Amino acid sequence: MTTTVTTKGQVTIPKPVRDFLGIVPGSKVEFHRASDGSVVITRADRHQPKSRFNNLRGHAGEGLNTDAIMALTRGE
């Protein structure tokens, strides 16, 4: 993939690369020089964007145990 450098030294990271790395607006990235002279870009924050469902995790209560679920499905 090829991109053009602006007069300010900025580039647009191609969408397939952003999608692969999970880069969204506000994400931080790092550039590393590899031993072969190439440059590697990685996510600096290593966090996936927060899902709107993350806040709901663990709020369902204790729930039913396996025996109780089986009793309900069998009509006992």
Summary of the structure (lengths in Angstrom):
residues: 76
radius of gyration: 23.0
end to end distance: 61.9
largest distance: 73.7
contacts: 106
relative contact order: 0.11
helix: 25%
strand: 13%
